[in-house]
């Protein structure tokens, strides 16, 4: 039995991004809340809660706050896939977020830098340093990167990226996805440590849609391996 008093939360946006975890959690129980299912149990002797948030910033923020309010997690791990912006990243590589930002938060006409939430101090949301260190030490065949994740409510391909070149030129983004910075914002406001772990499923190019669909089940396993490593070695 675990000696931990608090939960570790694991959230993914899609079924394929959380399915593997269900096979490793023991004493698993399910609690439904509206259409969402929260799985609780033990993994590596620690109490965990696992949930699929759904796609996009609103769902991600809503479920993150629900997890915090209900389970008071010691920290939150967001797991899944992302599109690669950094040209050195290959499909199957894993990016451990140094920080994340909402690229579609744009109040530049009011004098705020892109990504800044107007009239607040919030722009970049930093991952927990200790969790990040553990994640970057995960043994795996693919390359682990520490980088910046940019988040917005768009699935981007190369055609769209021509109009979104600020993702790399202005924001120095290494990978793009649709939930991470929303999770980061909620965790930061609640003072809950978090880490975003994303496997590169595509290169946000003309083949992005096909690549995402084809490789999602396989590359999601790489994110799982990192989460498993962090969970095994972390102390709570």
Secondary structure, 3 states (H helix, E strand, C coil): CCCCCCCEEEEECCHHHHHHHHCCCEEEEEEEECCEEEEEEEECCEEEEEEECCCCHHHHHHHHHHHHHHHCCCEEEEEEEEEECCCCCCCCCEEEEEEEEECCCCCHHHCCCCCCCCCCCCCCEECCHHHHHHHHCCCCCCCEEEEEEEECCCCCCHHHHCCCCHHHHCCCCCEEECCHHHHHHHHHHHCCEEEEEEEEEECCCCCHHHHHHHHHHHHHHHHHHHHHHHHHHCCC
